[in-house]
Amino acid sequence: MKSKNNHKISISLAKVGDKDTLMKLAQQVHHESVFADMPFSRIKFSAFYDKIISKKAICLVARIGDEIVGFIYATLGSYFIADSRPIATVSVIYIKKQIRDTLAGGKVAMRLVKSAKKFAKDHGVSHLLFHVTSGISIANTDRFFRKIGAKTLGGNYAFKL
């Protein structure tokens, strides 16, 4: 799959060397989100990144050429009242704002979701859940997930206190 500038879109697990770039993207998603009123914490990001590197969490990274343009952050766990195979919970899927609403951005999103589904299947996951809580492009996100066959389980609701 090629983007508009003819570079291949690639998806891989995050590596140690991706940390600084992913921190910048995490800051971007944070500043665009409903949580922007809270200060971004480099310390908390680093703790989460340590979980990624130690394989206690998953971060799939999307690149166009050599540039990181998006990522998915997910955790593996279990359903709280059942003995079952693991479930995967995606807390963040983020595509850089500069390409998000372009054909390349759509292709990146599609590749990230397909890669997350493959990763989940390969690890015996029974359900792959996407939590949409950032408040960014909600209608577009809903349309995207419905179009690719995701089942709506309910909604996310918040009170700012």
MDAnalysis code that builds the backbone (N, CA, C; Angstrom):
import MDAnalysis as mda
import numpy as np

u = mda.Universe.empty(483, n_residues=161, atom_resindex=np.repeat(np.arange(161), 3), trajectory=True)
u.add_TopologyAttr("name", ["N", "CA", "C"] * 161)
u.add_TopologyAttr("resid", np.arange(1, 162))
u.add_TopologyAttr("resname", ["MET", "LYS", "SER", "LYS", "ASN", "ASN", "HIS", "LYS", "ILE", "SER", "ILE", "SER", "LEU", "ALA", "LYS", "VAL", "GLY", "ASP", "LYS", "ASP", "THR", "LEU", "MET", "LYS", "LEU", "ALA", "GLN", "GLN", "VAL", "HIS", "HIS", "GLU", "SER", "VAL", "PHE", "ALA", "ASP", "MET", "PRO", "PHE", "SER", "ARG", "ILE", "LYS", "PHE", "SER", "ALA", "PHE", "TYR", "ASP", "LYS", "ILE", "ILE", "SER", "LYS", "LYS", "ALA", "ILE", "CYS", "LEU", "VAL", "ALA", "ARG", "ILE", "GLY", "ASP", "GLU", "ILE", "VAL", "GLY", "PHE", "ILE", "TYR", "ALA", "THR", "LEU", "GLY", "SER", "TYR", "PHE", "ILE", "ALA", "ASP", "SER", "ARG", "PRO", "ILE", "ALA", "THR", "VAL", "SER", "VAL", "ILE", "TYR", "ILE", "LYS", "LYS", "GLN", "ILE", "ARG", "ASP", "THR", "LEU", "ALA", "GLY", "GLY", "LYS", "VAL", "ALA", "MET", "ARG", "LEU", "VAL", "LYS", "SER", "ALA", "LYS", "LYS", "PHE", "ALA", "LYS", "ASP", "HIS", "GLY", "VAL", "SER", "HIS", "LEU", "LEU", "PHE", "HIS", "VAL", "THR", "SER", "GLY", "ILE", "SER", "ILE", "ALA", "ASN", "THR", "ASP", "ARG", "PHE", "PHE", "ARG", "LYS", "ILE", "GLY", "ALA", "LYS", "THR", "LEU", "GLY", "GLY", "ASN", "TYR", "ALA", "PHE", "LYS", "LEU"])
u.atoms.positions = np.array([
    [0.851, -1.170, 0.000],
    [0.000, 0.000, 0.000],
    [0.897, 1.233, 0.000],
    [0.670, 2.127, -0.927],
    [1.508, 3.314, -1.059],
    [0.696, 4.545, -0.688],
    [1.354, 5.513, -0.085],
    [0.697, 6.779, 0.208],
    [0.799, 7.677, -1.011],
    [0.245, 8.894, -0.881],
    [0.248, 9.803, -2.021],
    [1.659, 10.197, -2.443],
    [2.628, 10.143, -1.506],
    [3.996, 10.481, -1.890],
    [4.803, 9.236, -2.216],
    [4.118, 8.154, -2.511],
    [4.715, 6.924, -3.020],
    [5.611, 6.181, -2.036],
    [5.456, 6.440, -0.759],
    [6.190, 5.684, 0.244],
    [5.273, 4.611, 0.813],
    [5.842, 3.488, 1.104],
    [5.096, 2.367, 1.660],
    [4.697, 2.647, 3.103],
    [3.476, 2.275, 3.445],
    [3.017, 2.341, 4.831],
    [3.444, 1.045, 5.493],
    [4.152, 1.163, 6.592],
    [4.563, -0.025, 7.322],
    [4.089, 0.071, 8.764],
    [3.803, -1.092, 9.335],
    [3.356, -1.188, 10.724],
    [4.310, -2.124, 11.442],
    [4.754, -1.706, 12.626],
    [5.638, -2.547, 13.427],
    [5.388, -2.276, 14.898],
    [5.884, -3.177, 15.736],
    [5.859, -2.918, 17.162],
    [6.836, -1.792, 17.466],
    [6.499, -0.975, 18.457],
    [7.383, 0.112, 18.862],
    [8.718, -0.440, 19.340],
    [9.761, 0.315, 19.066],
    [11.116, -0.054, 19.484],
    [11.634, 1.012, 20.446],
    [12.698, 0.694, 21.150],
    [13.308, 1.638, 22.082],
    [13.575, 2.976, 21.389],
    [14.103, 2.937, 20.171],
    [14.461, 4.148, 19.446],
    [13.289, 5.006, 18.996],
    [12.062, 4.494, 19.121],
    [10.869, 5.253, 18.720],
    [10.346, 6.164, 19.837],
    [10.901, 6.034, 21.028],
    [10.330, 6.687, 22.216],
    [10.144, 8.194, 22.049],
    [11.169, 8.922, 21.614],
    [11.060, 10.382, 21.532],
    [9.988, 10.819, 20.544],
    [9.942, 10.169, 19.375],
    [8.933, 10.520, 18.374],
    [7.540, 10.180, 18.876],
    [7.397, 9.020, 19.509],
    [6.076, 8.641, 20.027],
    [5.651, 9.544, 21.179],
    [6.618, 10.021, 21.968],
    [6.257, 10.964, 23.022],
    [5.699, 12.248, 22.414],
    [6.295, 12.712, 21.326],
    [5.792, 13.920, 20.651],
    [4.378, 13.680, 20.122],
    [4.134, 12.506, 19.530],
    [2.780, 12.198, 19.048],
    [1.805, 12.078, 20.213],
    [2.252, 11.478, 21.317],
    [1.385, 11.363, 22.498],
    [1.040, 12.753, 23.033],
    [1.995, 13.669, 22.990],
    [1.710, 15.047, 23.399],
    [0.691, 15.683, 22.470],
    [0.795, 15.391, 21.167],
    [-0.171, 15.941, 20.212],
    [-1.578, 15.427, 20.500],
    [-1.719, 14.105, 20.667],
    [-3.046, 13.568, 20.937],
    [-3.577, 14.133, 22.252],
    [-2.714, 14.261, 23.229],
    [-3.138, 14.807, 24.525],
    [-3.647, 16.241, 24.373],
    [-2.896, 17.066, 23.643],
    [-3.275, 18.474, 23.484],
    [-4.516, 18.666, 22.611],
    [-4.824, 17.692, 21.756],
    [-6.048, 17.765, 20.953],
    [-7.260, 17.237, 21.715],
    [-7.029, 16.468, 22.749],
    [-8.104, 15.727, 23.411],
    [-8.839, 16.549, 24.471],
    [-9.896, 15.959, 25.000],
    [-10.651, 16.584, 26.081],
    [-9.832, 16.670, 27.368],
    [-8.698, 16.001, 27.402],
    [-7.846, 15.989, 28.592],
    [-6.737, 17.041, 28.519],
    [-6.810, 17.932, 27.547],
    [-5.759, 18.939, 27.333],
    [-5.608, 19.896, 28.512],
    [-6.630, 19.977, 29.361],
    [-6.521, 20.873, 30.513],
    [-5.610, 20.304, 31.613],
    [-5.197, 19.044, 31.469],
    [-4.271, 18.422, 32.410],
    [-2.865, 18.480, 31.826],
    [-1.858, 18.729, 32.640],
    [-0.502, 18.774, 32.089],
    [-0.033, 17.400, 31.620],
    [0.608, 17.373, 30.462],
    [1.189, 16.135, 29.942],
    [2.346, 15.745, 30.849],
    [2.460, 14.458, 31.167],
    [3.514, 13.976, 32.046],
    [4.501, 13.098, 31.282],
    [5.717, 13.586, 31.136],
    [6.771, 12.805, 30.501],
    [7.092, 11.576, 31.367],
    [6.986, 11.721, 32.678],
    [7.273, 10.618, 33.597],
    [6.259, 9.491, 33.394],
    [4.978, 9.839, 33.325],
    [3.957, 8.808, 33.105],
    [4.103, 8.181, 31.726],
    [4.393, 9.014, 30.715],
    [4.611, 8.451, 29.384],
    [5.765, 7.456, 29.423],
    [6.852, 7.818, 30.066],
    [8.021, 6.928, 30.144],
    [7.673, 5.618, 30.840],
    [6.852, 5.681, 31.876],
    [6.433, 4.457, 32.571],
    [5.607, 3.574, 31.632],
    [4.712, 4.174, 30.857],
    [3.942, 3.399, 29.896],
    [4.846, 2.837, 28.808],
    [5.831, 3.620, 28.392],
    [6.740, 3.141, 27.349],
    [7.557, 1.953, 27.848],
    [7.939, 1.986, 29.109],
    [8.648, 0.839, 29.697],
    [7.788, -0.417, 29.618],
    [6.471, -0.278, 29.831],
    [5.560, -1.421, 29.704],
    [5.524, -1.935, 28.269],
    [5.576, -1.023, 27.318],
    [5.578, -1.414, 25.903],
    [6.843, -2.204, 25.579],
    [7.981, -1.685, 25.973],
    [9.260, -2.330, 25.660],
    [9.371, -3.680, 26.367],
    [8.800, -3.790, 27.578],
    [8.855, -5.064, 28.313],
    [7.713, -6.000, 27.915],
    [6.943, -5.626, 26.900],
    [5.860, -6.448, 26.329],
    [4.676, -6.635, 27.280],
    [4.487, -5.697, 28.230],
    [3.317, -5.730, 29.107],
    [2.171, -4.907, 28.523],
    [2.456, -4.193, 27.441],
    [1.462, -3.442, 26.683],
    [1.932, -3.462, 25.229],
    [1.063, -3.041, 24.338],
    [1.350, -3.107, 22.914],
    [1.293, -1.706, 22.323],
    [2.268, -1.380, 21.504],
    [2.206, -0.152, 20.727],
    [2.591, -0.498, 19.302],
    [1.623, -0.383, 18.411],
    [1.873, -0.578, 16.987],
    [2.105, 0.790, 16.368],
    [3.168, 0.888, 15.588],
    [3.601, 2.159, 15.025],
    [3.410, 2.129, 13.513],
    [2.816, 3.194, 12.986],
    [2.639, 3.330, 11.536],
    [3.665, 4.318, 11.005],
    [4.320, 3.906, 9.933],
    [5.295, 4.771, 9.270],
    [4.923, 4.916, 7.798],
    [5.154, 6.101, 7.273],
    [5.165, 6.313, 5.827],
    [6.607, 6.647, 5.514],
    [7.252, 5.735, 4.803],
    [8.697, 5.861, 4.633],
    [9.345, 5.687, 5.998],
    [10.152, 6.645, 6.404],
    [10.814, 6.588, 7.712],
    [10.087, 7.393, 8.780],
    [9.014, 8.099, 8.415],
    [8.332, 8.990, 9.349],
    [7.210, 8.260, 10.092],
    [7.224, 8.355, 11.418],
    [6.128, 7.812, 12.227],
    [4.952, 8.769, 12.115],
    [3.806, 8.233, 11.659],
    [2.633, 9.078, 11.412],
    [1.424, 8.677, 12.241],
    [1.548, 7.605, 13.023],
    [0.422, 7.177, 13.848],
    [0.806, 6.003, 14.717],
    [-0.086, 5.698, 15.657],
    [0.158, 4.559, 16.542],
    [-1.132, 4.089, 17.199],
    [-1.068, 2.867, 17.699],
    [-2.113, 2.288, 18.545],
    [-1.437, 1.865, 19.837],
    [-2.071, 2.197, 20.964],
    [-1.606, 1.725, 22.273],
    [-2.704, 0.837, 22.846],
    [-2.332, -0.379, 23.257],
    [-3.319, -1.327, 23.774],
    [-2.734, -2.138, 24.927],
    [-3.624, -2.690, 25.717],
    [-3.224, -3.591, 26.793],
    [-3.981, -4.906, 26.645],
    [-3.377, -5.962, 27.143],
    [-4.033, -7.269, 27.195],
    [-4.491, -7.503, 28.621],
    [-5.668, -8.062, 28.758],
    [-6.202, -8.354, 30.079],
    [-7.283, -9.403, 29.979],
    [-8.125, -9.432, 30.974],
    [-9.231, -10.392, 30.964],
    [-10.527, -9.663, 31.269],
    [-11.612, -10.288, 30.869],
    [-12.919, -9.737, 31.217],
    [-13.110, -9.964, 32.709],
    [-13.572, -8.952, 33.413],
    [-13.509, -8.949, 34.869],
    [-14.367, -9.990, 35.582],
    [-15.383, -10.552, 34.937],
    [-16.226, -11.545, 35.632],
    [-16.359, -12.850, 34.852],
    [-15.330, -13.179, 34.094],
    [-15.387, -14.422, 33.326],
    [-14.005, -15.042, 33.224],
    [-13.983, -16.362, 33.188],
    [-12.758, -17.078, 32.868],
    [-12.768, -17.265, 31.362],
    [-11.813, -16.644, 30.708],
    [-11.842, -16.689, 29.247],
    [-10.465, -16.377, 28.690],
    [-10.408, -16.402, 27.387],
    [-9.202, -15.957, 26.704],
    [-9.015, -14.461, 26.985],
    [-7.817, -13.958, 26.751],
    [-7.592, -12.528, 27.002],
    [-8.404, -11.640, 26.061],
    [-8.615, -10.415, 26.503],
    [-9.187, -9.381, 25.638],
    [-8.122, -8.298, 25.480],
    [-8.178, -7.584, 24.381],
    [-7.263, -6.469, 24.147],
    [-8.077, -5.185, 24.147],
    [-7.564, -4.190, 24.839],
    [-8.235, -2.903, 24.927],
    [-7.335, -1.834, 24.339],
    [-7.796, -1.220, 23.255],
    [-7.062, -0.127, 22.627],
    [-7.498, 1.166, 23.297],
    [-6.539, 1.816, 23.940],
    [-6.818, 3.090, 24.605],
    [-6.649, 4.266, 23.657],
    [-5.741, 4.123, 22.692],
    [-5.459, 5.222, 21.765],
    [-5.185, 4.665, 20.370],
    [-5.846, 5.238, 19.396],
    [-5.430, 5.111, 18.006],
    [-5.289, 6.555, 17.538],
    [-4.100, 6.898, 17.063],
    [-3.839, 8.286, 16.702],
    [-3.129, 8.353, 15.355],
    [-3.656, 9.224, 14.512],
    [-3.053, 9.526, 13.215],
    [-2.717, 11.022, 13.243],
    [-1.514, 11.372, 12.820],
    [-1.105, 12.782, 12.837],
    [-2.163, 13.647, 12.170],
    [-2.413, 14.787, 12.779],
    [-3.437, 15.709, 12.297],
    [-3.212, 16.111, 10.834],
    [-1.937, 16.255, 10.431],
    [-1.615, 16.710, 9.077],
    [-2.091, 15.737, 8.000],
    [-2.257, 14.449, 8.331],
    [-2.699, 13.489, 7.310],
    [-4.012, 12.805, 7.663],
    [-4.537, 13.060, 8.843],
    [-5.696, 12.324, 9.350],
    [-6.865, 12.295, 8.374],
    [-7.187, 13.413, 7.767],
    [-8.353, 13.500, 6.886],
    [-8.014, 13.334, 5.415],
    [-6.868, 12.713, 5.122],
    [-6.457, 12.469, 3.735],
    [-6.603, 10.983, 3.425],
    [-6.452, 10.644, 2.161],
    [-6.470, 9.245, 1.744],
    [-5.366, 8.471, 2.470],
    [-4.177, 9.065, 2.564],
    [-3.061, 8.410, 3.260],
    [-3.425, 8.161, 4.725],
    [-4.069, 9.130, 5.362],
    [-4.480, 8.961, 6.758],
    [-5.465, 7.822, 6.925],
    [-6.405, 7.697, 6.004],
    [-7.358, 6.585, 6.041],
    [-6.661, 5.244, 5.869],
    [-5.689, 5.209, 4.963],
    [-4.936, 3.966, 4.756],
    [-4.128, 3.606, 6.001],
    [-3.538, 4.611, 6.644],
    [-2.779, 4.369, 7.876],
    [-3.711, 3.812, 8.956],
    [-4.874, 4.425, 9.124],
    [-5.838, 3.948, 10.127],
    [-6.242, 2.505, 9.840],
    [-6.529, 2.221, 8.584],
    [-6.933, 0.869, 8.200],
    [-5.828, -0.136, 8.492],
    [-4.604, 0.192, 8.128],
    [-3.475, -0.710, 8.373],
    [-3.247, -0.917, 9.866],
    [-3.386, 0.141, 10.669],
    [-3.226, -0.010, 12.123],
    [-4.283, -0.950, 12.697],
    [-5.530, -0.776, 12.290],
    [-6.603, -1.637, 12.805],
    [-6.390, -3.082, 12.354],
    [-6.076, -3.286, 11.083],
    [-5.824, -4.654, 10.593],
    [-4.665, -5.295, 11.344],
    [-3.616, -4.522, 11.597],
    [-2.458, -5.052, 12.325],
    [-2.813, -5.367, 13.769],
    [-3.642, -4.534, 14.383],
    [-4.081, -4.802, 15.761],
    [-4.923, -6.072, 15.805],
    [-5.796, -6.259, 14.815],
    [-6.605, -7.481, 14.764],
    [-5.731, -8.716, 14.589],
    [-4.735, -8.626, 13.722],
    [-3.832, -9.758, 13.517],
    [-3.036, -10.049, 14.789],
    [-2.500, -9.022, 15.413],
    [-1.747, -9.198, 16.655],
    [-2.638, -9.884, 17.697],
    [-3.870, -9.399, 17.819],
    [-4.799, -9.962, 18.802],
    [-5.088, -11.432, 18.502],
    [-5.384, -11.759, 17.259],
    [-5.637, -13.159, 16.885],
    [-4.429, -14.028, 17.170],
    [-3.251, -13.543, 16.824],
    [-2.017, -14.300, 17.041],
    [-1.734, -14.556, 18.518],
    [-2.321, -13.729, 19.390],
    [-2.110, -13.874, 20.833],
    [-3.340, -14.442, 21.552],
    [-4.232, -15.076, 20.807],
    [-5.370, -15.766, 21.407],
    [-6.423, -14.874, 22.030],
    [-6.486, -13.633, 21.583],
    [-7.445, -12.671, 22.135],
    [-8.846, -12.976, 21.609],
    [-9.842, -12.899, 22.506],
    [-11.220, -13.172, 22.089],
    [-11.950, -11.922, 21.596],
    [-11.620, -10.760, 22.148],
    [-12.276, -9.507, 21.769],
    [-11.237, -8.398, 21.699],
    [-11.352, -7.572, 20.676],
    [-10.514, -6.391, 20.524],
    [-11.425, -5.186, 20.689],
    [-11.221, -4.444, 21.769],
    [-12.078, -3.305, 22.104],
    [-11.352, -1.998, 21.831],
    [-12.022, -1.068, 21.188],
    [-11.473, 0.265, 20.952],
    [-12.240, 1.249, 21.820],
    [-11.550, 1.883, 22.755],
    [-12.165, 2.909, 23.596],
    [-11.936, 4.259, 22.923],
    [-13.012, 4.936, 22.606],
    [-12.942, 6.223, 21.929],
    [-13.293, 7.283, 22.965],
    [-12.257, 7.857, 23.580],
    [-12.494, 8.786, 24.685],
    [-11.762, 10.115, 24.549],
    [-11.127, 10.356, 23.416],
    [-10.336, 11.580, 23.274],
    [-11.188, 12.804, 22.956],
    [-12.341, 12.565, 22.334],
    [-13.159, 13.681, 21.891],
    [-12.706, 14.239, 20.548],
    [-11.757, 13.572, 19.893],
    [-11.225, 14.034, 18.605],
    [-11.978, 13.351, 17.462],
    [-12.530, 14.125, 16.556],
    [-13.173, 13.597, 15.337],
    [-14.126, 12.430, 15.631],
    [-15.016, 12.624, 16.568],
    [-15.892, 11.541, 17.023],
    [-16.757, 10.993, 15.884],
    [-17.386, 11.868, 15.117],
    [-18.261, 11.408, 14.023],
    [-17.459, 10.637, 12.978],
    [-16.275, 11.140, 12.623],
    [-15.439, 10.441, 11.639],
    [-14.978, 9.093, 12.170],
    [-14.613, 9.056, 13.448],
    [-14.174, 7.802, 14.056],
    [-15.311, 6.788, 14.056],
    [-16.504, 7.222, 14.426],
    [-17.671, 6.334, 14.440],
    [-17.952, 5.799, 13.037],
    [-17.932, 6.678, 12.055],
    [-18.192, 6.275, 10.670],
    [-17.139, 5.257, 10.204],
    [-15.864, 5.511, 10.528],
    [-14.777, 4.612, 10.147],
    [-14.991, 3.221, 10.726],
    [-15.228, 3.136, 12.033],
    [-15.362, 1.820, 12.657],
    [-16.619, 1.085, 12.190],
    [-17.702, 1.796, 11.973],
    [-18.908, 1.141, 11.441],
    [-18.650, 0.613, 10.029],
    [-17.963, 1.419, 9.227],
    [-17.698, 1.036, 7.832],
    [-16.848, -0.227, 7.746],
    [-15.915, -0.427, 8.681],
    [-15.046, -1.602, 8.624],
    [-15.604, -2.781, 9.418],
    [-16.853, -2.642, 9.896],
    [-17.532, -3.786, 10.496],
    [-17.442, -3.927, 11.996],
    [-16.958, -2.911, 12.690],
    [-16.925, -2.990, 14.154],
    [-18.341, -2.877, 14.706],
    [-18.601, -3.624, 15.754],
    [-19.910, -3.609, 16.405],
    [-19.900, -2.552, 17.511],
    [-20.927, -1.711, 17.537],
    [-21.059, -0.713, 18.592],
    [-21.562, -1.391, 19.857],
    [-20.839, -1.189, 20.953],
    [-21.219, -1.814, 22.231],
    [-21.905, -0.837, 23.175],
    [-21.911, 0.408, 22.845],
    [-22.478, 1.433, 23.727],
    [-21.817, 2.754, 23.417],
    [-21.532, 3.508, 24.455],
    [-20.903, 4.799, 24.230],
    [-20.020, 5.154, 25.399],
    [-19.263, 6.196, 25.213],
    [-18.440, 6.744, 26.281],
    [-19.071, 8.061, 26.687],
    [-19.264, 8.247, 27.985],
    [-19.890, 9.461, 28.491],
    [-19.003, 10.025, 29.583],
    [-18.941, 11.344, 29.676],
    [-18.068, 11.961, 30.667],
    [-18.720, 13.192, 31.265],
    [-18.369, 13.442, 32.500],
    [-18.704, 14.686, 33.173],
    [-17.382, 15.360, 33.506],
    [-17.206, 16.614, 33.137],
    [-16.013, 17.347, 33.555],
    [-16.343, 17.964, 34.898],
    [-15.566, 17.608, 35.877],
    [-15.847, 18.052, 37.246],
    [-14.871, 19.113, 37.705],
])
